[in-house]
Amino acid sequence: MDGTRTPAGRRPMAATPRRRTPAKKAAWTAVTAAVLGGALHVYGLSYVLFLQPQDSCWFKAGRLITPDSRSELPVSLVCGGEEIVPVWLNPALLLLAVTAVGSAVAAVVWGLTARRRGARAPSA
């Protein structure tokens, strides 16, 4: 054997590089944005979730008082009239959520469009 044929007598298939289609890129963007959004939401909830409500104000603001208000979505903790959660957190959560949903929709649309174009291509 000269090394160009397999034991079955066929030529080995050439390794084709994986194509990064727009659908795959959009799907990876959606997954990345969703994971980052989840991690950021967990970080934001670290300001809010405590067993005793006054503990959240004590550990985050240094005051042993009951919070004026708190919520998980949008993430908010108000102690003594002062918002404790960083101001950039909720806009970042919104941006990542919109990116994840938009990219997921784009991935599906591009994937279906590519599949339809492939099905309509004339075979030679």
SULSUL-V658108 format. One record per helix or strand of 2 or more residues. SS is the DSSP state (~ for helix, > for strand). FROM is the first residue (numbers start at 1). TO is the last residue. If there is no record, write none. Layout:
ss->{SS;SS}
from->{FROM;FROM}
to->{TO;TO}
This chain:
ss->{~;~;>;>;>;~}
from->{22;53;69;75;82;88}
to->{48;61;72;79;83;120}
